[in-house]
Amino acid sequence: MGVESLCSAVANAVRRDSDQDNIKHAKVSGSIVQVAGRSYPYTMAVDISVADGDWVYAAIVNNRAVVVGK
């Protein structure tokens, strides 16, 4: 995912639900995050380091998770 598509994904997430209902608590597992029993590939929107088993906050946009915090 390039910078432009990442910016677009974050903008869509913010525009779609301004009350932050689509920000979910997710668990990192390799190259995916798990949210409520579903798995999504993820992209980082912030400069944080994550490892397997870490819990993060992610917005789900177009069947992809955009990690926005830890």
N, C-alpha and C positions, 0 to 999 in steps of 0.2 A: 504494500500500500504506500503510495507516494504521499508527499506532504500535502498536495492539493486535495487528494481524496480523503486524507485524514481530517483536514480542516473542514471539508464538506460534511463528513460523517459526524463530527462534533457539532457543527452548526445545525445539522438536521436533528440531532438528538436534543439540543437545547430548544430549538423552535417547536418541535413536536410536543414536548411536555415541559412547560415552564415550571410546573410544580415538582419536578424531579422524580416523578413516579417511575420513569424508566431507568433510573440509576439503581443498580442492583448490587448486592454483596455477592462476590464470586470467589471461588477458590481456584488458584493457578495449579494446573496439572500439565507440565510439559509445555506444548505450544497451544494449549487451549485453556479456557476457563470454564468452570462448571457453575451454572446458575440454576437453582431449583430443578435439578435433575436433567438439565439439558447442557450440552457442550457446545462451545463457540470458539472459533479461532479468534485471537485477540491482537490488537494493536495498542501501543502505548501512546497516550495523549500528553503524558507528563514524563519528566525525566526522573524516574525512580527505578530502583533495582528490585526485581521480584525473583523468587525461587519457587520450586515445587512446594505446594502446601501453604503458600502465603495467601492471605485473604486480601482482596482488593475491592474497590468500587468500580463498576463498569456500566457504561451505557450500551444497550443492545440496539444496533442500527443495521438494518439489512442483513440479518443473520450473522453479524460479526460483533464482537465485544470491543468497545473502545475503553481501555482502562484510564480512569480519570483521577484515581487516588488510591492510597493504601491505608 
